[in-house]
C-alpha cells in the first residue's frame, strides 16, 4: 500500500494560485502548478463565498494571534528587502571608493 502525502500550501501560494486561476482558468492553473483541479476549485469556491477572491486576503481581527503572525510575516519580508538593499549599497560604496583612489 502506498501512503498518501498531504501537501501543505502557504497562504501566499494560495493567493498566487487564485490569481493564476483568474488568468488562465482552473484546469490550466492546475497543470501549471502540478496540483489537483479539485483543490483549486475548492479554494476558488471558498474565496468567492468570502467575497475576497481578488488580490487581498481577509484581514484578521486586530490583536488576534493571526493578526500578530501576519504582522510578523510582513515585517520579516520588509527586513529581507532592507538587508538586500543594504548589501547593494555596501557593494556600490566599495566600488566607488576603489575607483576614486
Secondary structure, 3 states (H helix, E strand, C coil): CCCCCCCCCCHHHHHHHHHHHHHHHHHHHHHHHCCCHHHHHHHHHHHHHHCCCCCCCCCCCCCCHHHHHHHHHHHHHHHHHHHHHHHHHHHHHHHHHHHCC
